[in-house]
């Protein structure tokens, strides 16, 4: 290897690294903090108004329901003590 060059991975090594996933005891893929935050970011609060209502009519909110992965992430976040 020349000075300044970086080691190269073979195509097979790259494939096996790409296929490497960490799984939890229940078989679901493990996530890092950033991927869990991205998952939680899909929980939104929508401001709604009835169809054909004027701007003076009160609005209401609908919050999307958390899926099982999101519920578990929220449980874990609530356990963090700072």
N, CA, C and O atoms as CSV, one atom per row, in Angstrom:
chain,resi,resn,atom,element,x,y,z
A,1,UNK,N,N,0.849,-1.161,0.000
A,1,UNK,CA,C,0.000,0.000,0.000
A,1,UNK,C,C,0.898,1.228,0.000
A,1,UNK,O,O,1.851,1.303,0.776
A,2,UNK,N,N,0.602,2.178,-0.856
A,2,UNK,CA,C,1.376,3.404,-0.927
A,2,UNK,C,C,1.006,4.340,0.203
A,2,UNK,O,O,-0.116,4.313,0.710
A,3,UNK,N,N,1.968,5.173,0.595
A,3,UNK,CA,C,1.679,6.171,1.631
A,3,UNK,C,C,0.582,7.100,1.135
A,3,UNK,O,O,0.620,7.558,-0.007
A,4,UNK,N,N,-0.373,7.372,1.970
A,4,UNK,CA,C,-1.472,8.266,1.598
A,4,UNK,C,C,-2.646,7.566,0.956
A,4,UNK,O,O,-3.694,8.181,0.760
A,5,UNK,N,N,-2.503,6.311,0.626
A,5,UNK,CA,C,-3.635,5.614,0.030
A,5,UNK,C,C,-4.478,4.989,1.137
A,5,UNK,O,O,-3.991,4.716,2.235
A,6,UNK,N,N,-5.713,4.776,0.832
A,6,UNK,CA,C,-6.618,4.184,1.811
A,6,UNK,C,C,-6.895,2.746,1.426
A,6,UNK,O,O,-6.895,2.409,0.242
A,7,UNK,N,N,-7.131,1.898,2.406
A,7,UNK,CA,C,-7.430,0.503,2.071
A,7,UNK,C,C,-8.750,0.421,1.313
A,7,UNK,O,O,-9.687,1.172,1.583
A,8,UNK,N,N,-8.803,-0.492,0.374
A,8,UNK,CA,C,-10.016,-0.671,-0.428
A,8,UNK,C,C,-10.718,-1.948,0.016
A,8,UNK,O,O,-10.079,-2.961,0.300
A,9,UNK,N,N,-12.011,-1.880,0.068
A,9,UNK,CA,C,-12.802,-3.052,0.408
A,9,UNK,C,C,-13.196,-3.761,-0.879
A,9,UNK,O,O,-13.459,-3.122,-1.898
A,10,UNK,N,N,-13.234,-5.054,-0.822
A,10,UNK,CA,C,-13.704,-5.801,-1.976
A,10,UNK,C,C,-15.219,-5.651,-2.071
A,10,UNK,O,O,-15.876,-5.257,-1.107
A,11,UNK,N,N,-15.749,-5.960,-3.209
A,11,UNK,CA,C,-17.198,-5.865,-3.409
A,11,UNK,C,C,-17.932,-6.780,-2.442
A,11,UNK,O,O,-18.985,-6.413,-1.922
A,12,UNK,N,N,-17.390,-7.964,-2.194
A,12,UNK,CA,C,-18.022,-8.907,-1.254
A,12,UNK,C,C,-18.021,-8.351,0.158
A,12,UNK,O,O,-19.005,-8.503,0.882
A,13,UNK,N,N,-16.930,-7.707,0.563
A,13,UNK,CA,C,-16.861,-7.117,1.895
A,13,UNK,C,C,-17.892,-6.018,2.034
A,13,UNK,O,O,-18.576,-5.928,3.053
A,14,UNK,N,N,-18.010,-5.178,1.012
A,14,UNK,CA,C,-18.979,-4.083,1.049
A,14,UNK,C,C,-20.402,-4.630,1.141
A,14,UNK,O,O,-21.226,-4.102,1.888
A,15,UNK,N,N,-20.686,-5.681,0.386
A,15,UNK,CA,C,-22.031,-6.280,0.440
A,15,UNK,C,C,-22.320,-6.842,1.822
A,15,UNK,O,O,-23.406,-6.634,2.364
A,16,UNK,N,N,-21.353,-7.554,2.396
A,16,UNK,CA,C,-21.610,-8.146,3.702
A,16,UNK,C,C,-21.758,-7.075,4.766
A,16,UNK,O,O,-22.535,-7.244,5.705
A,17,UNK,N,N,-21.025,-5.969,4.638
A,17,UNK,CA,C,-21.183,-4.876,5.589
A,17,UNK,C,C,-22.555,-4.230,5.434
A,17,UNK,O,O,-23.179,-3.868,6.431
A,18,UNK,N,N,-23.032,-4.081,4.208
A,18,UNK,CA,C,-24.333,-3.473,3.969
A,18,UNK,C,C,-25.461,-4.357,4.483
A,18,UNK,O,O,-26.500,-3.868,4.925
A,19,UNK,N,N,-25.240,-5.670,4.417
A,19,UNK,CA,C,-26.278,-6.592,4.861
A,19,UNK,C,C,-26.276,-6.783,6.375
A,19,UNK,O,O,-27.218,-7.348,6.932
A,20,UNK,N,N,-25.228,-6.319,7.037
A,20,UNK,CA,C,-25.116,-6.468,8.483
A,20,UNK,C,C,-26.125,-5.561,9.168
A,20,UNK,O,O,-26.075,-4.340,9.018
A,21,UNK,N,N,-27.028,-6.153,9.909
A,21,UNK,CA,C,-27.990,-5.374,10.673
A,21,UNK,C,C,-28.023,-5.903,12.090
A,21,UNK,O,O,-27.832,-7.094,12.338
A,22,UNK,N,N,-28.265,-5.013,12.992
A,22,UNK,CA,C,-28.404,-5.411,14.387
A,22,UNK,C,C,-29.886,-5.558,14.678
A,22,UNK,O,O,-30.689,-4.705,14.301
A,23,UNK,N,N,-30.239,-6.625,15.340
A,23,UNK,CA,C,-31.644,-6.860,15.654
A,23,UNK,C,C,-31.836,-6.966,17.150
A,23,UNK,O,O,-30.925,-7.326,17.896
A,24,UNK,N,N,-33.029,-6.647,17.561
A,24,UNK,CA,C,-33.407,-6.749,18.964
A,24,UNK,C,C,-33.873,-8.166,19.255
A,24,UNK,O,O,-33.980,-8.987,18.344
A,25,UNK,N,N,-34.148,-8.451,20.505
A,25,UNK,CA,C,-34.565,-9.791,20.915
A,25,UNK,C,C,-35.843,-10.234,20.210
A,25,UNK,O,O,-36.041,-11.425,19.966
A,26,UNK,N,N,-36.726,-9.258,19.876
A,26,UNK,CA,C,-37.979,-9.617,19.204
A,26,UNK,C,C,-37.825,-9.722,17.693
A,26,UNK,O,O,-38.808,-9.947,16.988
A,27,UNK,N,N,-36.588,-9.561,17.180
A,27,UNK,CA,C,-36.346,-9.710,15.754
A,27,UNK,C,C,-36.458,-8.423,14.951
A,27,UNK,O,O,-36.165,-8.418,13.756
A,28,UNK,N,N,-36.872,-7.344,15.576
A,28,UNK,CA,C,-36.981,-6.071,14.862
A,28,UNK,C,C,-35.608,-5.419,14.757
A,28,UNK,O,O,-34.755,-5.632,15.618
A,29,UNK,N,N,-35.385,-4.622,13.705
A,29,UNK,CA,C,-34.078,-3.986,13.558
A,29,UNK,C,C,-33.832,-2.945,14.641
A,29,UNK,O,O,-34.741,-2.221,15.045
A,30,UNK,N,N,-32.596,-2.884,15.100
A,30,UNK,CA,C,-32.216,-1.881,16.094
A,30,UNK,C,C,-32.047,-0.531,15.403
A,30,UNK,O,O,-31.688,-0.466,14.228
A,31,UNK,N,N,-32.307,0.534,16.139
A,31,UNK,CA,C,-32.188,1.882,15.607
A,31,UNK,C,C,-31.240,2.690,16.460
A,31,UNK,O,O,-31.060,2.413,17.646
A,32,UNK,N,N,-30.641,3.680,15.855
A,32,UNK,CA,C,-29.860,4.653,16.597
A,32,UNK,C,C,-30.766,5.794,17.012
A,32,UNK,O,O,-31.933,5.850,16.625
A,33,UNK,N,N,-30.218,6.698,17.800
A,33,UNK,CA,C,-31.017,7.818,18.290
A,33,UNK,C,C,-31.559,8.662,17.138
A,33,UNK,O,O,-32.714,9.087,17.174
A,34,UNK,N,N,-30.743,8.906,16.125
A,34,UNK,CA,C,-31.186,9.754,15.011
A,34,UNK,C,C,-32.311,9.100,14.208
A,34,UNK,O,O,-33.228,9.789,13.762
A,35,UNK,N,N,-32.252,7.787,14.021
A,35,UNK,CA,C,-33.327,7.130,13.272
A,35,UNK,C,C,-34.617,7.074,14.085
A,35,UNK,O,O,-35.710,7.137,13.523
A,36,UNK,N,N,-34.492,6.956,15.412
A,36,UNK,CA,C,-35.697,6.997,16.248
A,36,UNK,C,C,-36.320,8.386,16.221
A,36,UNK,O,O,-37.544,8.517,16.183
A,37,UNK,N,N,-35.491,9.423,16.242
A,37,UNK,CA,C,-36.037,10.782,16.141
A,37,UNK,C,C,-36.737,10.989,14.800
A,37,UNK,O,O,-37.788,11.627,14.736
A,38,UNK,N,N,-36.164,10.459,13.750
A,38,UNK,CA,C,-36.803,10.568,12.433
A,38,UNK,C,C,-38.148,9.855,12.433
A,38,UNK,O,O,-39.114,10.339,11.843
A,39,UNK,N,N,-38.208,8.709,13.091
A,39,UNK,CA,C,-39.471,7.966,13.203
A,39,UNK,C,C,-40.495,8.759,14.010
A,39,UNK,O,O,-41.670,8.819,13.647
A,40,UNK,N,N,-40.038,9.371,15.117
A,40,UNK,CA,C,-40.944,10.160,15.952
A,40,UNK,C,C,-41.411,11.428,15.250
A,40,UNK,O,O,-42.482,11.950,15.560
A,41,UNK,N,N,-40.623,11.921,14.318
A,41,UNK,CA,C,-40.985,13.148,13.601
A,41,UNK,C,C,-42.222,12.977,12.731
A,41,UNK,O,O,-42.795,13.963,12.268
A,42,UNK,N,N,-42.635,11.747,12.507
A,42,UNK,CA,C,-43.834,11.527,11.699
A,42,UNK,C,C,-45.118,11.662,12.520
A,42,UNK,O,O,-46.215,11.620,11.964
A,43,UNK,N,N,-44.985,11.823,13.837
A,43,UNK,CA,C,-46.156,12.111,14.677
A,43,UNK,C,C,-46.397,13.618,14.578
A,43,UNK,O,O,-45.546,14.420,14.963
A,44,UNK,N,N,-47.548,13.983,14.066
A,44,UNK,CA,C,-47.812,15.404,13.836
A,44,UNK,C,C,-49.158,15.817,14.410
A,44,UNK,O,O,-50.033,14.986,14.656
A,45,UNK,N,N,-49.300,17.125,14.616
A,45,UNK,CA,C,-50.578,17.700,15.034
A,45,UNK,C,C,-51.077,18.544,13.867
A,45,UNK,O,O,-50.435,19.519,13.477
A,46,UNK,N,N,-52.211,18.168,13.321
A,46,UNK,CA,C,-52.817,18.892,12.209
A,46,UNK,C,C,-53.883,19.843,12.727
A,46,UNK,O,O,-54.731,19.456,13.531
A,47,UNK,N,N,-53.839,21.071,12.273
A,47,UNK,CA,C,-54.881,22.038,12.602
A,47,UNK,C,C,-55.962,21.917,11.535
A,47,UNK,O,O,-55.677,22.040,10.343
A,48,UNK,N,N,-57.191,21.677,11.955
A,48,UNK,CA,C,-58.286,21.401,11.024
A,48,UNK,C,C,-59.424,22.402,11.208
A,48,UNK,O,O,-59.589,23.000,12.271
A,49,UNK,N,N,-60.184,22.561,10.162
A,49,UNK,CA,C,-61.388,23.383,10.181
A,49,UNK,C,C,-62.413,22.646,9.322
A,49,UNK,O,O,-62.048,22.023,8.325
A,50,UNK,N,N,-63.669,22.709,9.692
A,50,UNK,CA,C,-64.696,22.009,8.925
A,50,UNK,C,C,-64.760,22.575,7.507
A,50,UNK,O,O,-64.504,23.761,7.302
A,51,UNK,N,N,-65.098,21.738,6.531
A,51,UNK,CA,C,-65.145,22.192,5.141
A,51,UNK,C,C,-66.095,23.379,4.966
A,51,UNK,O,O,-67.152,23.437,5.595
A,52,UNK,N,N,-65.717,24.297,4.130
A,52,UNK,CA,C,-66.509,25.477,3.763
A,52,UNK,C,C,-66.780,26.409,4.942
A,52,UNK,O,O,-67.660,27.267,4.865
A,53,UNK,N,N,-66.037,26.247,6.018
A,53,UNK,CA,C,-66.225,27.114,7.189
A,53,UNK,C,C,-65.430,28.404,6.958
A,53,UNK,O,O,-64.391,28.402,6.299
A,54,UNK,N,N,-65.927,29.463,7.495
A,54,UNK,CA,C,-65.236,30.736,7.395
A,54,UNK,C,C,-64.036,30.766,8.326
A,54,UNK,O,O,-63.848,29.873,9.151
A,55,UNK,N,N,-63.227,31.808,8.179
A,55,UNK,CA,C,-62.027,31.926,9.008
A,55,UNK,C,C,-62.361,32.232,10.467
A,55,UNK,O,O,-61.505,32.097,11.342
A,56,UNK,N,N,-63.606,32.645,10.730
A,56,UNK,CA,C,-63.991,32.944,12.109
A,56,UNK,C,C,-64.455,31.709,12.879
A,56,UNK,O,O,-64.688,31.785,14.085
A,57,UNK,N,N,-64.590,30.575,12.196
A,57,UNK,CA,C,-65.013,29.326,12.838
A,57,UNK,C,C,-63.805,28.724,13.559
A,57,UNK,O,O,-62.711,28.675,12.997
A,58,UNK,N,N,-63.998,28.267,14.801
A,58,UNK,CA,C,-62.871,27.693,15.550
A,58,UNK,C,C,-62.259,26.476,14.850
A,58,UNK,O,O,-62.950,25.717,14.169
A,59,UNK,N,N,-60.973,26.316,15.032
A,59,UNK,CA,C,-60.270,25.154,14.489
A,59,UNK,C,C,-60.177,24.082,15.568
A,59,UNK,O,O,-60.446,24.335,16.742
A,60,UNK,N,N,-59.796,22.894,15.150
A,60,UNK,CA,C,-59.554,21.805,16.094
A,60,UNK,C,C,-58.315,21.055,15.641
A,60,UNK,O,O,-57.891,21.173,14.491
A,61,UNK,N,N,-57.743,20.291,16.544
A,61,UNK,CA,C,-56.500,19.590,16.264
A,61,UNK,C,C,-56.724,18.088,16.189
A,61,UNK,O,O,-57.538,17.523,16.920
A,62,UNK,N,N,-55.988,17.465,15.298
A,62,UNK,CA,C,-55.940,16.004,15.225
A,62,UNK,C,C,-54.460,15.622,15.283
A,62,UNK,O,O,-53.661,16.084,14.469
A,63,UNK,N,N,-54.107,14.784,16.241
A,63,UNK,CA,C,-52.733,14.299,16.378
A,63,UNK,C,C,-52.692,12.874,15.838
A,63,UNK,O,O,-53.525,12.039,16.190
A,64,UNK,N,N,-51.710,12.610,14.977
A,64,UNK,CA,C,-51.600,11.256,14.433
A,64,UNK,C,C,-51.285,10.274,15.554
A,64,UNK,O,O,-50.625,10.621,16.534
A,65,UNK,N,N,-51.753,9.078,15.400
A,65,UNK,CA,C,-51.528,8.038,16.414
A,65,UNK,C,C,-50.136,7.452,16.256
A,65,UNK,O,O,-49.669,7.239,15.137
A,66,UNK,N,N,-49.480,7.194,17.364
A,66,UNK,CA,C,-48.147,6.591,17.342
A,66,UNK,C,C,-48.265,5.099,17.040
A,66,UNK,O,O,-49.157,4.419,17.548
A,67,UNK,N,N,-47.350,4.601,16.206
A,67,UNK,CA,C,-47.317,3.160,15.968
A,67,UNK,C,C,-46.545,2.497,17.116
A,67,UNK,O,O,-46.091,3.184,18.031
A,68,UNK,N,N,-46.395,1.179,17.074
A,68,UNK,CA,C,-45.764,0.460,18.182
A,68,UNK,C,C,-44.322,0.901,18.399
A,68,UNK,O,O,-43.889,1.063,19.540
A,69,UNK,N,N,-43.578,1.096,17.318
A,69,UNK,CA,C,-42.183,1.521,17.437
A,69,UNK,C,C,-42.090,2.908,18.071
A,69,UNK,O,O,-41.221,3.166,18.904
A,70,UNK,N,N,-42.996,3.792,17.666
A,70,UNK,CA,C,-43.009,5.147,18.223
A,70,UNK,C,C,-43.398,5.138,19.696
A,70,UNK,O,O,-42.821,5.871,20.499
A,71,UNK,N,N,-44.371,4.312,20.048
A,71,UNK,CA,C,-44.785,4.206,21.456
A,71,UNK,C,C,-43.623,3.741,22.317
A,71,UNK,O,O,-43.400,4.267,23.407
A,72,UNK,N,N,-42.881,2.749,21.824
A,72,UNK,CA,C,-41.738,2.234,22.577
A,72,UNK,C,C,-40.651,3.297,22.703
A,72,UNK,O,O,-40.048,3.438,23.767
A,73,UNK,N,N,-40.397,4.035,21.644
A,73,UNK,CA,C,-39.392,5.098,21.685
A,73,UNK,C,C,-39.795,6.172,22.690
A,73,UNK,O,O,-38.953,6.677,23.433
A,74,UNK,N,N,-41.067,6.519,22.716
A,74,UNK,CA,C,-41.544,7.522,23.669
A,74,UNK,C,C,-41.397,7.024,25.103
A,74,UNK,O,O,-41.039,7.795,25.993
A,75,UNK,N,N,-41.669,5.744,25.331
A,75,UNK,CA,C,-41.475,5.162,26.669
A,75,UNK,C,C,-40.022,5.265,27.101
A,75,UNK,O,O,-39.731,5.624,28.242
A,76,UNK,N,N,-39.109,4.948,26.189
A,76,UNK,CA,C,-37.693,5.003,26.522
A,76,UNK,C,C,-37.231,6.427,26.778
A,76,UNK,O,O,-36.432,6.666,27.684
A,77,UNK,N,N,-37.715,7.362,26.003
A,77,UNK,CA,C,-37.340,8.775,26.198
A,77,UNK,C,C,-37.821,9.278,27.559
A,77,UNK,O,O,-37.126,10.046,28.222
A,78,UNK,N,N,-39.000,8.846,27.966
A,78,UNK,CA,C,-39.538,9.288,29.263
A,78,UNK,C,C,-38.714,8.752,30.421
A,78,UNK,O,O,-38.793,9.296,31.522
A,79,UNK,N,N,-37.931,7.711,30.212
A,79,UNK,CA,C,-37.107,7.145,31.265
A,79,UNK,C,C,-35.774,7.867,31.427
A,79,UNK,O,O,-35.040,7.601,32.378
A,80,UNK,N,N,-35.452,8.778,30.510
A,80,UNK,CA,C,-34.182,9.520,30.592
A,80,UNK,C,C,-34.253,10.536,31.715
A,80,UNK,O,O,-35.166,11.361,31.759
A,81,UNK,N,N,-33.295,10.477,32.617
A,81,UNK,CA,C,-33.199,11.432,33.716
A,81,UNK,C,C,-32.064,12.386,33.438
A,81,UNK,O,O,-30.933,11.970,33.184
A,82,UNK,N,N,-32.371,13.676,33.488
A,82,UNK,CA,C,-31.318,14.678,33.284
A,82,UNK,C,C,-31.184,15.553,34.508
A,82,UNK,O,O,-30.350,16.458,34.532
